[in-house]
Amino acid sequence: MDITAGLIIFGGVGAWLCVRYRAAVPALFFGVTAVVLFCTAPLGSGVPGALGTVVHGVSTVGGQVANAGHSGDSR
C-alpha cells in the first residue's frame, strides 16, 4: 500500500471517529482531506469529470422540466 492509500484510509477512519464522537468540524476536515487525496490519486482521477457530467445532466433535465411548465398552454 502506498502512502496515498494510507492517507485516504486515515482520513476516512478519522472522519468516522469524529462523527462517532460528535465532533463536526474535525470530521469535516478529515472527510474533505480524504476526498481531495482520493481525487488526486490515479484511481480517483476520473471522479471530478464524472461528477461534472452528472451535475450537467441534472442541470439539463432540470431546465427541460422547468421549461415544460411554460409551454404557453395555460388553461
Secondary structure as GFF3:
##gff-version 3
##sequence-region A 1 75
A	DSSP	alpha_helix	3	20	.	.	.	ID=ss1
A	DSSP	alpha_helix	24	40	.	.	.	ID=ss2
A	DSSP	alpha_helix	47	68	.	.	.	ID=ss3
###
